Amino acid sequence: MARIPEEVIDQVRNQADIVDIIGNYVQLKKQGRNYSGLCPFHGEKTPSFSVSPEKQIFHCFGCGKGGNVFSFLMEHDGLTFVESVKKVADMSHLDVDIELPEERDTSNLPKETSETAKMVEMHQLTAKLYHYILMETEEGAAALTYLKERGMSEQMMASFQIGFAPNHHATITSFLEKRGMDLQLAGTAGLLSERDDGQMVDRFRNRIMFPITNDRGQINAFSGRLFDRDDGPKYLNSPETPIFNKRRTLFHFSEARQAIRKQEEITLMEGFMDVISAEEAGVQNAVASMGTSLTEEHADLIKRLTNRAIICYDGDRAGIEAAFKAGTLLVERNRLDVFVLQLPAGKDPDDFIRASGADKFKEIYKQQRMTWTAFKINYLRKERNLQNETDQIAYIDDCLREIAKLDQAVERELYLKQLADEFELTIETLKQQLQQSLKNTQKERQNQSYNEPPIDDSFMGMIPQEDSEMLFSFEQPTQKLSAHTTAEQQLMKAMMENRDSFLLIKQLLGDTEFYHDNYQALYTYLIGYFAEGNDADPHKFMDSVPDAGMKGLISSLEMVISPDEQGKTQFEDYIKSLKRFKLEQAKKELEQQLAAFNRENDKENEIRVMLEIVQLNRKLNNGQLD
């Protein structure tokens, strides 16, 4: 098995953002100092999954799974430790040299894995060449002038790595061939095409090139735009390849992820130029689909990051239809809060920003977005003659169906008033008809079934049954843990976080064992960890523990809040509490034996057990806990 130097592991761990990594899989919302979301490891409707950016750990208070950024990927994606470190480095865009075992002998490497890495590398190199041609050569001068006239700054061109493919059949072919790249593989990757005579040639020619990235920020495709002629499609995208699927790709998604999470909303646009202009105008959470309607895969990608979407498509008829389809998908399938932004005069965002300026765009963006219901009510007017009584009735009936879907009575009242004013009806009349729509809507909701995956509760064997509810009930601060559980938590946490504390507590414990088996097992792991000369580091300790349940216990302990200053006195008090509890448990067991001997009329054993109980009581009363 390949090994990674400890300094490389530490570098990746310290520079990676666990919120950003896990945010690719779980929609996280900030709550105080931590982030929370629905656990990806078991079905739940109420968030119990917590991520701490301060401690760089995650923990689910529902199912008990927990760990650091490496163990999350190991658990979620089924990776080895080495693979998880490499994936974290890739997702964090860290330039570190991590060699996977397969990379040493590619003959045993699955063909898809080795080839996809090479395809991504080809795209990265090609993007650099295209950008250089645009910015620095005579061949790219006309395209550069065109982009500048469109209002694009060189800073944006560099940020989006925009380039130019010259009108020559072998620019990229020769470039890759000189670097020893497999031209057939470049064809499979979508960079080259094969002629009838078998010759490999450039796929893109005389086009402005927009690199497309995957969800890790790696370039895996291109879209080429015509700019000085009309003898072909305006945009030519890379074909479907092993590394690119447009149904799963949103332009600028990886780069906009942090802004989406920070603003808790995503802006959907139709074109690359719209996204780039919006970015330059200060709207940094914008993405665009790859020349296709929004797909279910896109919607799922969005749902992982946010619950709110602003659709800002072109204002023409086609744009309105596309907005309706996209919004319907996001609302009905993924239950997102959707708003629609329609710019004046039917303009697209790029045209509007160039004509009216960034400030005006941001003002409209913030103040003039329509709710999904308002947009649908306007949309329902389409192809209806509202001067005709039949169309009026049908339109009002459709609007009431939409209003009935609203949960808030205030919202329903607002739209009812608008309908009443427009058609000179009374609110009472509309409310009567709305009641029937509400009943129909409630029936529809009751008939919907949600099949949730079964909860994986195998980990619960790690948690003492009497304390399992308390141990993970951080959302119920009124409940208190038993004194002995608190003692075990604080002792273990102190030992994990400080080597001197470990040595002191180990000395104070002597032969005393933890009451709960999982804490005793963790203590045993910790003894071995320090015996190997390691420093106190909960993350490193977590990586050294092979058991997933133990990782969850470590993460739960890291979530526990400790007093600011703890020393020998506090540790002695915790150990006394633990010893007292163990004596009290022994006493309870003796009392149960006494009751059994009494029922059996076994006087000899009854007297013996009574004496043992008296001795235990004397010890407890005198504080003799050993």
PALO-420584 format. One line per field, with one value per residue (C-alpha): residue number from 1; z, x, y. Coordinates in Angstrom, 1 decimal, decimal comma. Example, Ala and Ser with C-alpha at 12.3 -4.5 7.8 and 13.67 -1.06 7.14 Angstrom:
BEGIN
num <- [1  2]
up <- [7,8  7,1]
east <- [12,3  13,7]
north <- [-4,5  -1,1]
// end
This chain:
BEGIN
num <- [1  2  3  4  5  6  7  8  9  10  11  12  13  14  15  16  17  18  19  20  21  22  23  24  25  26  27  28  29  30  31  32  33  34  35  36  37  38  39  40  41  42  43  44  45  46  47  48  49  50  51  52  53  54  55  56  57  58  59  60  61  62  63  64  65  66  67  68  69  70  71  72  73  74  75  76  77  78  79  80  81  82  83  84  85  86  87  88  89  90  91  92  93  94  95  96  97  98  99  100  101  102  103  104  105  106  107  108  109  110  111  112  113  114  115  116  117  118  119  120  121  122  123  124  125  126  127  128  129  130  131  132  133  134  135  136  137  138  139  140  141  142  143  144  145  146  147  148  149  150  151  152  153  154  155  156  157  158  159  160  161  162  163  164  165  166  167  168  169  170  171  172  173  174  175  176  177  178  179  180  181  182  183  184  185  186  187  188  189  190  191  192  193  194  195  196  197  198  199  200  201  202  203  204  205  206  207  208  209  210  211  212  213  214  215  216  217  218  219  220  221  222  223  224  225  226  227  228  229  230  231  232  233  234  235  236  237  238  239  240  241  242  243  244  245  246  247  248  249  250  251  252  253  254  255  256  257  258  259  260  261  262  263  264  265  266  267  268  269  270  271  272  273  274  275  276  277  278  279  280  281  282  283  284  285  286  287  288  289  290  291  292  293  294  295  296  297  298  299  300  301  302  303  304  305  306  307  308  309  310  311  312  313  314  315  316  317  318  319  320  321  322  323  324  325  326  327  328  329  330  331  332  333  334  335  336  337  338  339  340  341  342  343  344  345  346  347  348  349  350  351  352  353  354  355  356  357  358  359  360  361  362  363  364  365  366  367  368  369  370  371  372  373  374  375  376  377  378  379  380  381  382  383  384  385  386  387  388  389  390  391  392  393  394  395  396  397  398  399  400  401  402  403  404  405  406  407  408  409  410  411  412  413  414  415  416  417  418  419  420  421  422  423  424  425  426  427  428  429  430  431  432  433  434  435  436  437  438  439  440  441  442  443  444  445  446  447  448  449  450  451  452  453  454  455  456  457  458  459  460  461  462  463  464  465  466  467  468  469  470  471  472  473  474  475  476  477  478  479  480  481  482  483  484  485  486  487  488  489  490  491  492  493  494  495  496  497  498  499  500  501  502  503  504  505  506  507  508  509  510  511  512  513  514  515  516  517  518  519  520  521  522  523  524  525  526  527  528  529  530  531  532  533  534  535  536  537  538  539  540  541  542  543  544  545  546  547  548  549  550  551  552  553  554  555  556  557  558  559  560  561  562  563  564  565  566  567  568  569  570  571  572  573  574  575  576  577  578  579  580  581  582  583  584  585  586  587  588  589  590  591  592  593  594  595  596  597  598  599  600  601  602  603  604  605  606  607  608  609  610  611  612  613  614  615  616  617  618  619  620  621  622  623  624  625  626]
up <- [0,0  -0,9  2,0  2,1  4,1  7,3  6,3  3,1  5,1  7,5  4,7  3,0  6,3  7,4  4,1  3,1  4,1  5,5  5,0  1,3  0,8  2,6  1,0  -2,3  -0,8  1,8  1,8  4,8  6,6  9,2  12,7  15,3  14,9  13,1  9,9  9,9  7,3  6,6  7,3  4,1  6,0  7,2  6,3  8,3  8,0  10,8  10,4  13,0  10,9  12,1  10,6  12,7  10,6  13,7  14,6  11,0  11,9  11,2  13,5  13,1  16,4  15,0  13,8  15,5  12,4  12,5  11,7  9,7  6,0  5,1  7,0  5,4  1,9  3,0  4,4  1,7  -1,4  -0,3  -0,6  1,0  3,2  0,5  -2,1  0,3  0,9  -2,8  -3,5  -0,8  -2,3  -5,8  -4,5  -2,6  -5,7  -3,7  -5,6  -3,8  -5,1  -4,0  -5,7  -5,7  -5,6  -9,1  -10,5  -9,9  -12,3  -14,8  -16,3  -13,4  -13,3  -14,6  -18,1  -17,3  -14,2  -15,9  -19,1  -17,5  -15,5  -18,8  -20,5  -17,8  -18,1  -21,9  -21,3  -18,7  -21,2  -24,1  -22,1  -21,4  -25,1  -26,2  -23,6  -24,7  -28,4  -27,5  -25,3  -26,9  -30,6  -33,8  -34,6  -31,5  -32,0  -33,7  -31,1  -28,3  -29,8  -30,1  -26,5  -25,4  -27,5  -25,7  -22,5  -21,1  -19,2  -19,5  -15,8  -16,6  -19,5  -17,3  -14,5  -16,8  -18,8  -22,1  -25,2  -28,9  -31,3  -34,5  -37,9  -38,4  -38,4  -36,4  -33,7  -30,8  -32,6  -33,0  -29,5  -27,8  -30,1  -29,2  -25,5  -26,2  -25,7  -27,2  -30,1  -30,1  -26,5  -27,2  -29,7  -27,1  -24,8  -27,4  -28,3  -31,7  -34,5  -36,8  -40,6  -42,9  -43,8  -40,1  -39,6  -36,2  -36,5  -34,2  -33,3  -32,6  -35,1  -35,4  -32,2  -28,9  -26,3  -23,0  -20,7  -18,8  -15,4  -13,3  -9,7  -8,6  -10,8  -13,3  -17,0  -18,7  -21,8  -24,0  -25,6  -28,7  -29,9  -33,4  -33,5  -37,0  -39,3  -39,3  -41,2  -38,4  -34,9  -32,7  -29,9  -30,4  -27,2  -26,5  -27,2  -24,4  -23,1  -20,2  -18,3  -19,5  -19,4  -20,1  -18,2  -15,0  -15,8  -14,9  -16,2  -13,4  -10,7  -8,9  -9,0  -7,7  -4,9  -2,1  -3,1  -3,4  0,1  1,6  0,0  0,4  -3,1  -6,7  -9,8  -13,0  -16,4  -20,0  -21,4  -20,6  -21,4  -19,0  -16,2  -16,9  -17,1  -13,8  -12,1  -13,2  -12,0  -8,5  -8,8  -8,1  -7,6  -11,2  -13,3  -16,7  -18,2  -21,2  -24,0  -22,6  -20,4  -16,7  -16,0  -12,9  -12,5  -12,5  -9,9  -7,6  -7,9  -6,9  -4,0  -2,5  -2,0  -1,4  -1,1  -3,0  -6,8  -8,8  -12,4  -14,6  -18,2  -21,4  -21,4  -24,8  -25,3  -25,3  -22,1  -20,3  -21,4  -20,2  -16,9  -16,4  -17,1  -14,8  -12,0  -12,1  -11,9  -8,9  -7,0  -7,6  -7,7  -5,4  -3,2  -3,7  -3,1  -6,6  -7,7  -11,3  -12,4  -15,7  -17,0  -18,8  -22,5  -22,7  -22,5  -21,4  -18,4  -20,6  -22,9  -20,0  -18,0  -21,0  -21,8  -18,2  -16,1  -13,2  -10,5  -12,2  -12,7  -9,0  -8,0  -10,1  -9,0  -5,4  -5,6  -8,5  -8,3  -8,5  -6,3  -8,1  -7,5  -9,0  -12,0  -12,6  -12,3  -15,0  -17,0  -16,9  -18,8  -21,8  -24,9  -23,0  -23,9  -20,5  -22,2  -22,8  -19,9  -20,5  -20,5  -17,4  -15,4  -16,5  -15,6  -12,2  -11,5  -12,5  -10,3  -7,3  -7,7  -7,5  -4,5  -2,7  -2,8  -0,6  3,1  4,4  4,9  4,4  0,9  0,0  1,1  -1,0  -4,3  -3,6  -3,2  -6,5  -8,3  -6,7  -7,7  -11,3  -12,0  -9,6  -7,5  -3,7  -1,5  0,0  -3,3  -4,1  -0,6  -1,1  -4,3  -2,7  0,1  -2,5  -4,1  -0,7  0,0  -3,3  -2,6  0,8  -0,7  -3,2  -0,5  1,6  -1,3  -1,9  -0,4  0,6  0,7  3,0  3,3  6,5  9,3  9,6  13,4  13,5  15,2  18,2  19,7  20,4  22,6  26,0  25,8  28,8  27,6  23,8  23,8  26,0  24,4  21,0  22,2  21,6  20,2  23,7  26,0  28,9  29,2  31,2  30,9  34,0  36,0  35,1  31,4  31,7  33,6  30,9  28,1  29,8  30,7  27,2  25,5  27,7  27,0  23,2  23,1  25,4  26,0  29,5  30,4  29,1  31,2  34,3  33,9  33,1  36,4  38,3  36,8  37,8  37,4  37,2  33,9  32,2  32,8  29,2  27,0  24,0  26,2  27,5  23,9  22,9  25,8  24,7  21,2  22,7  24,8  21,7  19,7  22,3  22,7  19,0  19,8  18,3  19,5  20,8  17,7  17,6  13,7  13,5  16,2  14,3  11,2  13,1  14,5  12,0  13,4  12,0  15,3  17,2  14,7  15,4  19,2  18,7  16,6  19,3  22,0  19,9  19,8  23,6  25,3  28,1  30,9  30,0  32,6  33,7  35,7  38,3  40,7  38,0  36,7  40,2  40,6  37,3  38,4  41,8  40,0  37,8  40,8  42,8  39,9  39,6  43,3  43,1  40,2  42,2  45,0  42,7  41,5  45,1  45,9  43,0  44,2  47,7  46,5  44,5  47,6  49,7  47,3  47,3  51,2  50,9  54,3  54,1  50,8  51,9  55,0  53,0  50,4  53,1  54,7  51,3  50,8  54,3  53,4  50,1  51,9  54,4  51,6  49,8  52,9  53,9  50,4  50,2  46,4  45,6]
east <- [0,0  1,3  2,2  2,0  4,5  3,0  3,9  1,8  -1,1  -0,9  -0,6  -3,7  -5,6  -4,7  -5,4  -8,6  -11,9  -14,1  -17,2  -16,4  -15,6  -18,7  -20,7  -20,3  -22,4  -24,6  -26,5  -25,1  -26,5  -24,7  -26,0  -23,9  -20,3  -21,1  -22,9  -25,8  -27,6  -29,4  -27,1  -26,0  -25,5  -29,0  -32,5  -33,8  -36,1  -34,7  -31,0  -28,7  -25,5  -23,0  -19,8  -17,3  -15,1  -13,1  -12,3  -12,5  -14,7  -18,2  -20,6  -24,1  -26,0  -28,6  -26,6  -23,3  -21,0  -18,3  -14,7  -12,6  -12,5  -10,6  -13,0  -16,0  -14,8  -13,8  -17,2  -19,3  -17,3  -15,8  -12,2  -9,0  -7,2  -4,6  -7,4  -9,3  -6,2  -5,6  -9,3  -9,3  -6,1  -7,8  -11,0  -9,1  -6,9  -3,7  -0,5  0,8  2,4  0,3  1,0  -1,8  -0,8  -2,3  -0,1  3,0  2,0  -0,6  -0,8  -3,0  -4,9  -8,5  -8,4  -11,1  -9,3  -5,9  -7,3  -9,7  -6,8  -4,9  -7,9  -8,3  -4,6  -5,0  -7,8  -5,8  -2,9  -5,1  -6,9  -3,5  -2,6  -6,0  -5,7  -2,1  -3,2  -6,1  -4,0  -0,6  -0,7  -1,8  -4,1  -6,1  -6,2  -9,6  -11,3  -9,6  -10,9  -14,4  -14,5  -13,3  -16,0  -18,5  -17,3  -15,2  -12,1  -8,8  -9,2  -12,4  -10,7  -7,9  -10,3  -12,5  -9,4  -11,1  -9,1  -9,1  -8,9  -7,2  -8,6  -6,1  -6,6  -3,5  -2,9  -3,9  -3,0  0,6  0,7  -0,4  1,7  4,9  4,1  3,8  0,0  -2,1  -4,0  -6,7  -7,3  -7,5  -10,2  -12,1  -11,7  -13,4  -10,4  -9,7  -11,8  -10,9  -11,2  -12,3  -8,6  -7,8  -6,0  -6,6  -7,5  -8,6  -12,3  -12,5  -11,4  -11,8  -13,9  -13,6  -13,1  -14,8  -13,3  -15,9  -15,0  -16,3  -17,4  -13,8  -12,7  -10,9  -11,3  -13,0  -14,7  -14,9  -17,6  -16,5  -18,3  -18,4  -17,8  -17,1  -19,2  -22,5  -21,6  -22,1  -23,7  -23,2  -21,8  -20,1  -19,7  -17,5  -19,2  -20,2  -17,0  -16,0  -15,2  -18,0  -21,8  -23,7  -26,7  -24,5  -22,6  -23,3  -20,9  -19,1  -20,6  -17,3  -16,1  -19,4  -19,8  -18,5  -20,6  -23,7  -23,1  -22,4  -25,5  -27,6  -28,9  -27,9  -28,6  -29,4  -28,6  -28,8  -25,4  -21,7  -21,5  -24,4  -22,5  -19,3  -20,9  -22,8  -19,5  -17,9  -21,0  -20,6  -23,1  -20,8  -23,3  -24,4  -24,2  -25,5  -26,5  -24,6  -27,0  -29,7  -32,8  -32,2  -32,1  -32,9  -29,1  -28,6  -31,4  -29,9  -26,5  -28,1  -30,0  -26,8  -25,8  -28,9  -32,6  -33,1  -32,7  -33,1  -33,9  -32,6  -33,1  -33,6  -36,8  -38,0  -40,7  -38,2  -36,5  -39,9  -40,7  -37,3  -37,8  -41,2  -39,8  -36,7  -38,7  -41,3  -38,6  -36,9  -40,1  -42,0  -39,1  -36,5  -38,7  -36,6  -37,7  -37,7  -37,7  -37,7  -35,9  -37,2  -35,1  -36,7  -37,3  -36,8  -33,0  -30,6  -28,3  -25,2  -27,0  -28,6  -25,4  -23,6  -26,4  -27,4  -24,4  -23,6  -25,2  -28,6  -28,4  -27,6  -30,5  -33,0  -31,4  -32,0  -35,4  -37,4  -37,3  -40,7  -41,9  -42,5  -46,3  -46,3  -44,4  -46,7  -49,8  -48,3  -47,3  -50,9  -52,1  -50,2  -52,4  -55,5  -57,9  -58,9  -61,6  -63,4  -65,5  -64,6  -60,9  -61,3  -62,9  -60,3  -57,5  -58,9  -59,4  -55,7  -54,5  -56,5  -54,9  -51,5  -52,5  -53,8  -50,2  -49,0  -48,5  -48,7  -52,2  -50,7  -49,4  -52,7  -54,5  -52,2  -52,7  -56,5  -56,7  -54,8  -57,3  -60,3  -59,1  -58,3  -61,6  -63,9  -64,7  -65,2  -62,6  -65,3  -66,2  -62,6  -62,1  -65,0  -63,5  -60,1  -61,3  -62,1  -58,7  -57,1  -58,9  -57,8  -54,2  -54,2  -55,5  -52,7  -50,1  -51,5  -51,3  -47,6  -45,3  -41,7  -39,6  -36,7  -33,7  -33,5  -31,4  -28,0  -28,0  -25,1  -22,9  -25,3  -23,5  -20,7  -22,9  -24,2  -27,9  -28,8  -26,8  -27,3  -30,2  -28,4  -25,0  -26,2  -28,9  -27,0  -30,2  -31,8  -29,6  -32,1  -31,1  -28,0  -25,7  -25,1  -22,1  -20,1  -20,7  -19,6  -16,5  -15,6  -16,1  -14,0  -11,2  -11,0  -11,2  -8,4  -6,2  -6,7  -5,9  -2,9  -0,1  0,7  -2,9  -2,8  0,2  -1,3  -4,8  -3,2  -1,3  -4,4  -6,5  -4,1  -6,0  -9,4  -11,2  -13,8  -17,3  -18,4  -16,7  -16,4  -14,5  -12,2  -11,5  -10,8  -8,4  -6,6  -6,2  -4,9  -2,2  -0,9  -1,1  1,1  3,4  4,4  5,7  2,9  2,0  -1,5  -3,6  -7,3  -7,3  -4,1  -5,5  -8,7  -6,9  -4,9  -8,1  -9,4  -12,9  -15,6  -17,6  -14,5  -14,0  -17,6  -16,9  -13,8  -15,8  -18,6  -16,0  -14,5  -18,0  -18,1  -17,4  -14,9  -14,2  -11,5  -9,0  -8,7  -6,0  -5,2  -8,0  -10,7  -9,3  -9,3  -12,9  -13,9  -12,2  -13,9  -17,2  -16,4  -15,4  -18,4  -20,7  -19,1  -19,5  -23,2  -23,7  -22,1  -24,5  -27,5  -26,4  -26,1  -29,5  -30,9  -29,2  -30,5  -34,1  -33,6  -32,2  -35,0  -37,6  -35,8  -35,6  -31,8  -30,8  -27,1  -26,6  -29,0  -26,9  -23,7  -25,0  -26,4  -23,0  -21,4  -24,0  -23,3  -19,6  -20,3  -22,5  -19,7  -17,2  -19,6  -20,4  -16,7  -15,6  -13,4  -13,9  -11,0]
north <- [0,0  3,5  5,7  9,5  11,5  12,8  16,4  16,0  14,7  17,5  20,1  18,8  18,5  22,0  23,7  21,9  23,4  20,7  22,8  23,3  19,6  18,2  21,0  19,1  16,3  17,9  21,2  23,0  26,0  28,1  27,7  29,6  28,5  25,3  24,2  21,8  19,7  16,4  13,4  11,6  8,4  7,8  9,0  11,9  14,9  17,0  18,0  16,4  16,4  19,0  20,3  22,4  24,6  25,5  21,9  20,6  17,7  16,4  14,5  13,3  13,4  11,1  8,1  8,8  8,8  11,3  12,1  14,5  15,4  12,2  9,8  11,5  10,7  7,2  6,6  8,3  7,4  4,1  5,3  4,1  6,6  7,4  7,9  10,2  12,4  12,7  13,5  16,2  17,7  17,7  19,2  21,9  22,7  21,9  21,3  18,3  15,1  12,1  8,8  6,3  2,6  2,2  5,0  3,0  0,2  1,4  -2,1  -3,1  0,2  0,1  1,6  4,2  5,5  6,1  7,5  9,9  11,5  11,9  13,4  16,0  16,8  17,3  19,8  21,7  22,1  22,9  25,7  27,3  27,3  28,7  31,5  32,3  32,5  34,9  37,2  37,2  36,3  38,0  35,1  35,9  39,7  39,8  37,7  39,7  43,0  41,4  40,5  43,9  45,5  43,3  44,9  42,0  43,0  41,1  40,3  38,4  36,7  35,5  34,5  32,4  31,2  32,3  31,5  31,3  28,3  29,4  28,4  25,6  21,9  20,9  23,5  21,3  18,1  19,1  20,6  17,4  15,2  17,1  16,3  12,6  12,5  9,8  11,4  8,7  9,4  13,1  12,2  10,2  13,3  15,5  17,7  16,1  14,6  11,8  12,3  9,5  8,8  8,3  11,6  13,3  17,0  19,8  19,7  23,5  26,1  29,8  30,0  31,9  29,1  28,8  26,1  24,0  22,7  19,7  20,0  19,9  22,8  20,7  21,6  18,6  20,2  23,3  25,4  27,3  30,4  31,9  35,6  36,8  34,5  32,6  29,4  27,1  26,7  29,7  27,5  24,2  22,1  19,2  15,9  13,5  11,9  9,7  12,9  15,2  14,9  18,2  16,9  16,9  20,1  23,7  26,3  28,1  25,9  24,9  28,5  29,9  27,4  29,5  32,5  30,3  28,9  32,3  34,0  30,8  31,2  30,4  32,4  30,5  32,0  30,8  31,9  31,9  35,7  36,3  34,5  36,3  39,7  39,0  38,0  41,3  43,2  41,6  38,8  35,9  33,0  32,7  29,5  28,4  25,1  23,8  24,8  22,4  22,8  22,4  18,7  16,6  16,1  19,9  20,3  17,7  19,4  22,7  21,1  20,0  23,6  25,7  25,8  29,0  29,7  32,9  32,2  35,1  33,9  35,9  37,9  36,7  34,0  31,2  32,4  32,6  29,1  27,9  29,7  28,0  24,5  25,1  26,6  23,8  21,2  22,9  23,5  20,3  17,8  19,4  21,7  24,8  28,3  29,8  33,4  34,8  37,9  39,4  42,2  45,2  45,1  41,4  41,7  39,0  39,8  40,4  42,9  44,6  45,0  46,4  48,9  49,9  49,2  46,9  49,1  49,1  45,3  44,7  47,0  45,1  41,8  42,6  44,4  43,2  39,4  37,7  34,9  31,7  32,1  35,6  34,4  31,5  33,7  35,9  32,9  31,5  34,5  33,2  32,7  33,6  36,3  37,8  39,8  36,5  35,2  31,6  32,4  34,5  31,7  29,2  31,6  32,4  28,7  28,0  30,9  29,5  26,1  27,8  30,0  26,8  25,4  28,2  27,4  31,0  32,5  36,0  35,0  33,5  36,7  38,9  37,0  36,7  40,5  41,0  38,7  40,3  43,8  42,8  41,0  43,1  40,1  39,9  38,3  36,1  34,6  33,8  32,3  30,0  28,6  28,6  26,3  23,6  24,0  23,7  20,5  19,1  20,2  18,5  15,3  15,4  15,9  13,1  10,7  11,5  8,9  9,4  6,3  6,9  4,6  2,5  3,9  2,2  1,7  -0,8  1,9  2,1  -0,9  1,6  3,7  2,6  2,1  4,1  7,1  6,9  9,4  11,8  11,5  12,8  15,2  18,4  20,0  19,5  21,6  21,2  17,5  16,8  13,8  11,6  12,6  9,5  10,0  13,6  12,5  9,9  12,5  15,1  12,7  11,3  14,7  16,1  13,1  13,3  17,0  17,2  14,7  16,0  15,6  12,0  11,1  12,7  11,1  7,7  7,9  9,0  6,2  3,5  0,2  1,9  1,2  3,3  2,1  2,1  -0,4  2,0  4,6  1,9  0,7  4,3  4,6  1,5  3,0  6,2  4,4  2,7  6,0  7,9  4,9  5,3  8,8  10,8  14,2  15,0  15,6  14,5  14,5  12,3  10,1  9,7  8,7  6,1  4,4  1,8  1,4  3,8  3,6  4,8  7,7  8,7  8,6  10,8  13,4  13,4  14,1  16,9  18,5  18,5  21,9  21,7  24,2  26,7  25,5  21,9  20,4  17,7  18,8  18,5  15,2  13,8  14,9  13,2  10,0  10,1  10,5  7,5  5,3  6,3  5,4  2,0  1,3  2,4  0,1  -2,8  -1,9  -2,1  -5,5  -6,8  -5,4  -7,4  -10,5  -9,9  -9,7  -12,9  -14,8  -13,4  -14,8  -18,2  -18,1  -18,6  -17,2  -18,0  -16,1  -13,4  -12,6  -12,6  -10,2  -7,9  -7,7  -6,8  -4,0  -2,6  -2,5  -0,7  1,8  2,4  3,0  5,4  7,4  7,7  8,5  5,4  4,8  2,4]
// end
